[in-house]
C-alpha cells in the first residue's frame, strides 16, 4: 500500500487526480465497505480489485486504468452531486449523453 510520505506527496501534487487521492487514502477500504453500491461493484469484479490494489501500491499506474468503465463506476459511487466541482474544472455531456469532466488547469478530461 501507499505509505504516509507518498500520500502526502500526492496531496501536494496539484496535478493528482481527485480519484487517485481517494483510492490512496488510508481509510479507502473502510469507505468502500460503508458504500453499498461501491462494495457490490468491487466484490463482483476481480479485475477491479486488481486495479485498485495496483494503484494503491503504485499510484503512477493510475493513468493506465483511469478510463476503465468499472473503475469509473466504482469511483463515481462516491460522488457528491450536491457539491461544487473543483476550481478550474467543468462538466459537459458527450455525444451519447454521458457526463464527463474537464480539468482546465491540467488540461485533461475524465469520466470521474
N, C-alpha and C positions, 0 to 999 in steps of 0.2 A: 504494500500500500504506500501511498504518498506520505512522506514524513512531514513534520511540522514546518521545517525550513522550506520545503517545496511548496507547501500550501501558502505560506507567507509570500513566497516569490510569485506564485500565481495571482494572489490577491493584489500585489503591487503592479503586476503587468496589466496595463490598461488595455492591451490587445487580447487578453484572455477572455474567451467566450463565456458568458454567464452560465451556460450549461456545463462547461468544463469545471468551473468553480463549484457548481453544485455537486457534480459527480465526485469530486475530490474532497468534499467536506468530510471531516472525521465522523460525523453523525449521519452520513448518507444512508447507510443501511437501516438505521433507526427511522429516518424519514420515510424510506421506502416501505417499511413494514406498517407505517401508520396511514398509508395512502392505498386504499382498496384497489382502485383501478390500476395503479402503477405496479403493485405487487402481483396482480394477476398477469399483467403483460410480462413482467420479469420472470415469474415462475414457469410460464409455459414456453419459454424460448431460451434454449441453451446457448445459441449464438449470441443473443443479447447479454446473457450472463458473462460470456467470454469477453465481449466488448467492454462492458462496464469494468470487469476485473482488470483487463489490459490497460484501459485508460487510467484507472486508479494507480496502477503500478508505474505507468509511463505516460504522463499527460501529453507528451509530444505526439502520440499516435491518435489523439482526438480527431485531428483533421481527416484521417483515413475513414473514420466511422460517422462523422457528423451528419452525413446525408442519408444514413441508413434509416429506413422508414420506421423500424421497430425502436431504434434509439430515440428518434424524433418523437414517436408516440409516448414512450416512457417519460422523457423529459417534459413533454407538454402536459402530462398529468399533474405536474407541479405548478403549472402556470396560474397566475393570479390575474384574471381578466379585469378585475376592478382596479388594478394598479397601473400607473403610467409605465410606458416602456422607458428604457434608459435614455438619457440625454444623447442626442446625436443619432438616434435610431428612428426608423419609420416603418410602418406596416402597410403592406399592399396585398392585393389578391393576384394570383397568377391567372393564366387563361382558363384553367379548369375551376377557378373559384376557391383555390386553396390559399390560405393566408401565409405570407412569408414576411420576413423582416429584413430591413436594410440597415446595416451598420455603416453610416456615412463616415464616421471617424476612422475606422479601419478598412473601409472600402470592401465590404463583403456582404453576402446575403446568407440567410439561414431560414430554415423552416421551424426553428425552435428559439 
